[in-house]
């Protein structure tokens, strides 16, 4: 039975109102980023990464600009211990990058961790123990004082071993399952840890980190924001402490938790590329960073080659980046809807005409080129749901064809029909072939084989034509121009009744040998419009070919 009554609220509100974050309308600067791909991300894989894959992933993180990278839990796994030693012994840690290692607040694990980081130029030692009501009652069966003592004993051992090592170290403490902990108790434990580390005696490069894990998402993001604000306002030594968040995504709100947490006072985010992690995953750093980017905030990470990033990620982890993953998925910029395509095409045209300094194209929150994507391949995609705007955009940007507005609609319907019949997306070359087959060079049933002009009573055309390959006949007619004269000759020869409604032309190349394309739209007594296009170095020949095709499309 699907029984909602078995569940209850497992989170705890701060003891005082904490709503200053509501007054802020945006995050003003990027947080300190810490990648936990090589720990949280790796432990969630069906087949964890090999050493070679971890090293390749580590190099990707360096390239993207991460300055803090959690490389593992070296005391819990031989492979993670080996990775730690490999990075140190091969001198693979840049001067401006700090590795981070994780340890439980247990003496033998902490000591093993310090062995693993011997020789590291600098490192963060991250110690944690769980503080939630559920964990205290069900797992550890310990009192609040007992749990706090685990934290302070661990913090003291870090302090002692750090001093003995003489290394350049920073310390981090996490009250694991913070979201299920009473905020005032979490504050009590964190402040007790800070009293041991004496942040006020340390310089800015050695600030300790208090990390608030959303180990399991238990509340709406606005509740988490209030919990973070309470901690930020009440932590001891606040100016000498980095307040960090480690959001998971159990309710699908990890990004919202992070953004509201930053508004509430957090300084740092721990997350993974594309949100890989236990259960539904960690918060997606790509999404967070690009959200900032889209608001004009420098994210301090470089995602300008998203295709390469996703390829490396997929090869190393065996995971797939979902097609609709924000900013990175194959389809996130794709518009199939006709109205969306039309708006994008017009937006791009407006941008090309006016050259604005800010990006405001409808339906595209960022410029796809900024993340290594292209307009032709990634933005306008054509299927049976598409319309005139998208088809017109493809023909113009890919093949240089500027169709009249009404002709775009006819071309859109032609593409819809083909896509619907094939039940497939249409590629640009297929769209061009549909254009040629439907609107160019149709000489059946009527064909014009020869035309001569004379300057008599305006323009007189002597038109040689045939119907269904019968014996050609010559028809003479006058008009106010060459195309009008030829049109009148066809009407006269075959008793046709239409109005030449639309005529446009343009060059396809800008040179002395450029070809011209002409578009002709005819309106018939029943209101139907038919279209034709002609392509030839001679614009008169192109116009006549377009007229014949439009007549034959009746």
C-alpha positions in Angstrom: 0.0 0.0 0.0 1.2 3.5 -0.8 0.8 4.9 2.7 2.0 8.4 3.3 0.9 8.2 7.0 4.0 6.2 8.0 6.2 9.3 7.4 6.8 12.3 9.6 9.0 15.4 9.7 12.6 14.4 10.6 14.1 17.9 10.5 14.3 20.6 13.2 13.8 24.3 12.8 16.3 26.8 14.5 15.2 28.1 17.8 15.0 31.6 16.5 13.8 33.1 13.2 16.5 33.2 10.6 15.1 34.9 7.4 17.8 37.4 6.4 18.6 35.3 3.4 15.1 36.0 2.0 16.1 39.7 1.5 18.9 38.8 -1.0 18.0 38.5 -4.7 21.1 36.7 -5.9 24.4 35.1 -5.0 27.0 37.8 -5.5 30.1 35.7 -5.9 31.2 32.1 -6.5 31.8 29.9 -3.4 35.0 28.0 -2.7 34.5 24.8 -4.7 35.6 21.4 -3.4 35.2 18.4 -5.7 34.3 15.2 -4.0 34.2 13.2 -7.2 37.1 11.0 -6.2 35.5 10.0 -2.9 31.6 10.4 -2.8 31.4 10.1 -6.6 33.7 7.1 -6.8 32.2 5.1 -4.0 28.8 5.3 -5.6 29.9 3.7 -8.9 29.0 0.1 -9.7 32.6 -0.4 -10.8 34.8 2.1 -9.0 37.5 3.9 -11.0 40.9 2.3 -11.5 44.0 4.3 -10.4 44.6 5.3 -14.0 41.0 6.6 -14.3 41.2 8.4 -11.0 44.4 10.1 -12.1 42.8 11.2 -15.4 39.7 12.5 -13.6 42.0 14.3 -11.1 43.8 16.0 -14.0 40.4 17.0 -15.4 39.4 18.6 -12.1 42.7 20.6 -12.1 42.1 21.8 -15.6 38.6 22.9 -14.7 40.0 25.1 -11.9 39.2 23.3 -8.7 41.5 24.4 -5.9 40.3 21.9 -3.3 39.8 18.2 -4.2 38.8 15.5 -1.9 40.8 12.5 -3.1 39.4 9.8 -0.8 39.2 8.1 2.5 42.8 6.6 2.5 42.4 4.7 5.8 39.3 2.9 4.6 40.5 1.6 1.2 43.8 0.5 -0.1 43.0 1.9 -3.6 42.3 5.3 -2.0 45.5 5.1 0.0 47.4 4.3 -3.1 45.9 7.3 -5.0 46.9 9.6 -2.1 50.5 8.3 -2.1 50.7 8.4 -5.9 49.7 12.1 -6.1 52.3 12.9 -3.4 55.1 10.8 -4.6 54.7 11.8 -8.3 54.5 15.5 -7.3 51.1 15.9 -8.9 49.7 18.5 -6.5 50.1 22.0 -7.9 51.1 24.8 -5.5 47.7 26.4 -5.7 45.7 23.1 -5.2 45.0 21.4 -1.9 44.0 17.8 -1.6 41.5 16.8 1.0 41.2 13.4 2.8 38.3 12.1 4.8 38.4 10.3 8.1 35.9 9.2 10.8 36.4 10.6 14.3 38.1 7.4 15.4 41.7 7.3 16.6 43.2 4.4 14.5 41.5 5.8 11.3 42.8 9.3 12.0 46.4 8.0 12.5 46.2 6.0 9.3 45.1 9.1 7.5 48.1 11.1 8.7 50.4 8.4 7.5 48.7 8.6 4.0 49.4 12.3 3.7 53.0 12.4 4.8 55.0 14.5 2.3 51.9 16.4 0.9 52.8 20.0 0.3 49.5 21.0 1.9 46.2 19.2 2.7 42.8 19.4 4.4 42.1 16.7 6.9 38.3 16.3 7.1 37.0 14.5 10.2 33.3 13.7 10.8 30.9 11.9 13.1 27.1 11.7 12.9 25.0 13.9 15.2 21.4 13.3 14.1 18.7 12.2 16.4 18.1 9.0 14.4 21.8 8.1 14.4 22.2 8.8 18.1 19.2 6.7 19.0 19.4 3.9 16.5 23.0 3.4 15.4 25.3 4.6 18.2 22.9 4.5 21.1 24.8 7.3 22.7 23.9 10.5 24.5 24.5 14.0 23.2 27.5 14.3 25.5 29.0 11.1 24.2 28.5 12.2 20.6 30.1 15.6 21.3 33.0 13.9 22.9 33.6 11.8 19.8 33.8 15.0 17.9 36.1 16.9 20.3 38.4 13.9 20.8 38.8 13.6 17.0 39.4 17.3 16.7 42.0 17.2 19.5 43.8 14.3 17.8 43.9 16.2 14.5 45.4 19.2 16.4 48.0 17.0 18.1 49.1 15.0 15.0 49.1 18.1 12.8 51.4 19.9 15.2 53.7 16.8 15.3 53.8 16.4 11.6 55.0 20.0 10.9 53.0 19.9 7.7 51.0 22.7 6.1 47.5 21.4 7.1 44.0 22.7 7.5 41.2 20.9 9.4 37.5 20.4 8.6 34.7 19.1 10.7 31.3 17.8 9.6 28.4 17.0 11.9 27.2 14.2 9.6 23.4 14.0 9.1 23.3 17.7 10.0 19.8 17.9 8.4 18.4 15.5 11.0 20.2 17.2 13.9 18.7 19.9 16.2 20.4 23.1 15.0 21.3 24.2 18.5 22.9 20.9 19.2 24.8 20.9 15.9 26.0 24.4 16.9 27.1 23.2 20.3 29.2 20.4 18.8 30.8 22.6 16.1 31.7 25.3 18.6 33.3 22.8 20.9 35.4 21.6 18.0 36.4 25.2 17.1 37.4 25.8 20.7 40.1 23.1 20.2 41.4 24.5 16.9 41.5 28.2 18.0 40.6 29.7 14.6 41.4 33.3 16.0 45.1 32.3 16.2 45.3 31.2 12.5 45.9 33.2 9.4 43.4 33.4 6.5 45.2 30.6 4.6 44.6 28.1 7.5 41.0 28.8 8.4 39.3 25.7 9.7 36.2 24.5 7.8 32.8 23.7 9.4 31.0 21.6 6.8 27.2 21.1 7.1 26.3 17.9 5.2 22.8 17.4 3.7 23.6 13.7 4.2 20.0 13.0 3.4 17.7 15.7 2.2 14.9 15.9 4.8 13.3 19.3 4.2 12.4 21.9 1.7 15.3 24.2 0.7 13.9 27.2 2.7 14.1 25.2 5.9 17.7 24.3 5.1 18.5 28.0 4.4 17.2 28.9 7.9 19.4 26.1 9.5 22.4 27.5 7.6 21.8 31.1 8.6 21.4 30.0 12.2 24.8 28.3 12.1 26.4 31.2 10.3 25.2 33.8 12.7 26.0 31.8 15.9 29.3 30.0 15.1 32.1 31.1 17.3 35.1 32.7 15.6 32.9 33.2 12.5 35.2 35.6 10.8 38.0 33.0 11.1 35.9 30.0 9.9 34.9 28.8 6.4 31.3 27.6 6.5 30.9 24.8 3.9 27.9 22.9 2.6 27.8 19.3 1.4 24.3 18.8 -0.2 22.9 15.5 -1.4 19.9 15.3 -3.7 17.4 12.9 -2.2 14.4 15.2 -2.8 15.8 16.5 -6.1 16.5 19.9 -4.5 20.3 19.8 -4.0 20.9 22.8 -6.2 18.2 24.8 -4.5 19.6 23.9 -1.1 23.0 25.1 -2.2 21.9 28.4 -3.7 19.7 29.3 -0.7 22.5 28.1 1.6 24.9 30.5 0.0 22.4 33.3 0.4 22.2 32.2 4.1 25.9 32.7 4.7 27.8 29.7 3.4 31.2 30.2 1.9 32.0 26.9 0.3 30.3 24.0 -1.6 31.4 20.3 -1.8 29.9 18.6 -4.8 30.5 16.4 -7.9 30.5 16.9 -11.6 27.0 16.1 -12.9 25.8 15.2 -9.4 27.2 11.7 -9.2 27.0 10.3 -5.7 25.2 7.9 -3.3 21.5 7.3 -3.8 20.2 10.2 -6.0 23.7 11.8 -5.9 25.6 14.9 -4.6 24.8 18.4 -5.7 25.8 19.0 -9.3 28.7 21.5 -9.4 28.3 22.0 -13.1 24.7 23.2 -12.7 25.6 25.4 -9.7 28.6 27.0 -11.4 26.7 27.6 -14.7 23.7 29.0 -12.8 26.1 31.7 -11.5 27.6 32.1 -14.9 24.1 32.7 -16.4 23.6 35.5 -13.9 26.8 37.3 -14.8 28.8 36.0 -11.9 32.3 34.5 -12.5 32.0 30.9 -11.3 35.8 30.5 -11.0 35.5 27.2 -12.9 36.0 26.7 -16.6 33.3 24.7 -18.4 33.9 26.2 -21.8 34.5 22.7 -23.4 31.5 20.8 -22.1 31.6 18.1 -24.8 35.2 17.1 -23.7 34.2 17.3 -20.0 31.2 15.0 -20.5 33.3 12.6 -22.6 36.0 12.3 -20.0 33.5 11.9 -17.2 31.6 9.2 -19.0 34.8 7.3 -19.9 36.2 7.4 -16.4 33.0 6.7 -14.4 31.0 4.5 -16.8 28.1 6.9 -16.0 26.1 8.7 -18.6 25.2 12.4 -18.7 21.5 12.5 -19.2 20.4 14.3 -22.3 18.4 16.9 -20.3 21.1 17.5 -17.7 21.3 21.4 -17.3 24.0 23.0 -19.5 25.7 19.7 -20.4 23.1 17.3 -21.8 22.9 16.8 -25.6 19.4 18.2 -25.8 19.4 21.1 -23.3 19.7 23.7 -26.0 17.7 21.8 -28.6 14.4 23.4 -29.7 11.9 21.1 -31.5 8.8 23.2 -30.9 7.9 25.4 -33.8 7.1 28.5 -31.6 10.3 28.1 -29.7 12.4 27.7 -32.9 10.7 30.8 -34.3 11.5 32.9 -31.2 15.1 31.7 -31.1 15.7 32.4 -34.8 14.2 35.9 -34.4 16.3 36.4 -31.3 19.5 35.4 -33.0 18.7 37.7 -36.0 18.0 40.6 -33.6 21.3 40.0 -31.9 23.2 39.9 -35.2 21.6 43.2 -36.2 22.0 45.1 -33.0 25.1 43.5 -31.3 23.8 43.9 -27.7 26.4 43.5 -24.9 24.1 41.2 -22.9 22.7 37.8 -23.9 18.9 37.8 -24.0 17.9 35.3 -26.7 14.6 33.7 -25.9 14.6 30.1 -24.7 18.4 30.0 -24.4 19.6 30.9 -20.8 23.2 31.0 -22.0 25.0 31.2 -25.3 25.6 27.6 -26.3 28.9 28.6 -27.8 30.2 29.4 -24.3 30.2 25.7 -23.4 31.5 24.5 -26.7 28.2 23.8 -28.5 27.1 25.0 -31.9 23.9 26.6 -33.1 23.4 24.4 -36.2 23.9 21.1 -34.5 22.6 21.7 -31.0 20.0 24.5 -31.0 17.5 24.2 -33.8 16.5 20.5 -34.2 13.8 19.5 -36.7 11.1 16.9 -36.3 7.3 16.6 -36.7 6.8 19.1 -33.9 8.9 21.8 -35.6 7.7 24.8 -37.5 8.6 27.4 -40.1 11.0 29.3 -37.8 13.3 26.4 -37.2 13.3 25.2 -40.8 13.9 28.7 -42.0 16.8 29.1 -39.6 18.5 25.9 -40.8 18.1 26.8 -44.4 19.5 30.3 -43.9 22.4 29.6 -41.5 23.4 26.3 -43.1 22.7 26.8 -46.8 22.3 30.6 -47.2 18.6 30.5 -48.3 16.4 33.4 -47.0 12.9 32.2 -47.7 10.0 34.6 -47.8 7.9 34.5 -44.6 4.9 32.7 -46.2 7.2 30.2 -47.9 8.8 29.2 -44.6 5.4 28.0 -43.5 5.0 25.8 -46.6 8.5 24.4 -46.1 7.7 23.8 -42.4 4.7 21.7 -43.3 6.7 19.8 -45.9 9.3 18.9 -43.3 6.7 18.0 -40.7 5.2 15.5 -43.2 8.5 13.8 -43.9 9.5 13.6 -40.2 6.0 12.3 -39.3 6.2 9.6 -42.0 9.7 8.5 -41.1 9.2 9.0 -37.4 12.7 10.5 -37.2 14.4 13.8 -36.6 15.6 15.5 -39.8 19.2 16.5 -40.3 20.1 19.7 -42.1 21.1 17.9 -45.3 17.7 16.1 -45.4 15.9 19.5 -44.9 17.8 20.9 -47.9 16.9 17.9 -50.0 13.2 18.3 -49.1 13.5 22.0 -50.2 15.0 21.0 -53.5 12.5 18.2 -54.2 9.4 20.2 -53.2 10.2 23.7 -54.4 13.0 23.6 -57.0 13.2 22.5 -60.6 9.7 20.9 -61.0 9.0 20.7 -64.8 6.0 18.4 -64.8 3.4 18.8 -66.1 4.4 22.3 -67.5 7.9 22.9 -68.8 9.4 26.0 -70.4 12.2 25.2 -72.8 12.9 28.6 -74.4 12.1 32.3 -73.8 12.8 35.3 -76.0 12.1 38.9 -75.0 11.4 42.0 -77.1 10.9 45.6 -76.0 7.3 46.0 -77.5 4.5 47.6 -75.6 6.5 47.1 -72.4 8.1 43.6 -72.4 6.9 41.0 -74.8 7.9 37.4 -74.1 7.9 34.6 -76.7 7.6 31.5 -74.5 8.1 27.9 -75.8 6.4 25.5 -73.4 4.9 22.0 -73.3 2.3 20.2 -71.2 3.0 16.6 -70.2 5.8 16.4 -72.7 3.4 17.0 -75.6 4.5 19.0 -78.7 5.9 22.4 -77.6 3.9 25.5 -78.4 5.0 29.1 -78.6 2.9 31.7 -76.8 3.4 35.5 -76.9 2.4 37.8 -74.1 3.3 41.2 -72.7 3.9 42.4 -69.2 5.3 45.1 -67.1 8.5 43.1 -66.7 10.1 39.9 -67.9 8.7 37.6 -65.2 5.2 39.2 -65.6 5.3 38.7 -69.4 6.3 35.0 -69.0 3.6 34.5 -66.3 1.0 36.0 -68.7 2.1 33.7 -71.4 1.6 30.6 -69.2 -1.9 31.9 -68.2 -2.8 32.4 -71.8 -1.4 29.0 -73.0 -3.0 26.8 -70.3 -6.0 28.9 -69.1 -4.5 29.5 -65.7 -5.9 31.9 -63.1 -3.6 33.0 -60.3 -2.0 36.1 -58.9 1.7 36.5 -58.5 1.7 37.3 -54.8 5.3 37.1 -53.8 8.6 37.5 -55.5 12.0 37.8 -53.8 15.6 37.1 -54.8 19.1 37.2 -53.4 22.6 36.2 -54.2 24.0 33.0 -52.7 27.7 34.1 -52.9 29.3 37.5 -52.9 31.4 37.3 -56.1 31.2 38.1 -59.8 30.3 34.5 -60.5 27.7 34.2 -57.7 24.5 32.4 -58.3 21.1 33.9 -57.6 18.0 32.3 -56.1 14.5 33.5 -56.8 11.4 32.7 -54.8 7.9 32.9 -56.4 4.6 32.6 -54.5 1.3 32.3 -56.4 -2.2 32.8 -55.0 -5.0 30.9 -56.6 -8.7 31.7 -56.6 -9.5 29.2 -53.8 -7.0 31.0 -51.6 -4.3 28.3 -51.9 -0.6 29.5 -52.1 1.9 27.5 -54.1 5.6 28.1 -54.1 8.7 27.6 -56.3 12.4 28.4 -56.2 14.9 28.8 -59.0 18.7 28.8 -58.8 20.8 30.1 -61.7 23.6 32.6 -62.3 21.1 34.4 -64.5 18.4 35.9 -62.2 15.8 36.0 -65.1 16.3 32.2 -65.7 16.1 31.6 -61.9 12.9 33.6 -61.7 11.3 31.7 -64.6 12.3 28.3 -63.0 10.7 29.5 -59.7 7.5 30.5 -61.5 7.2 27.1 -63.3 7.7 25.2 -60.1 5.1 27.3 -58.3 2.6 26.6 -61.1 3.4 22.9 -61.1 2.9 22.8 -57.3 -0.8 23.6 -57.9 
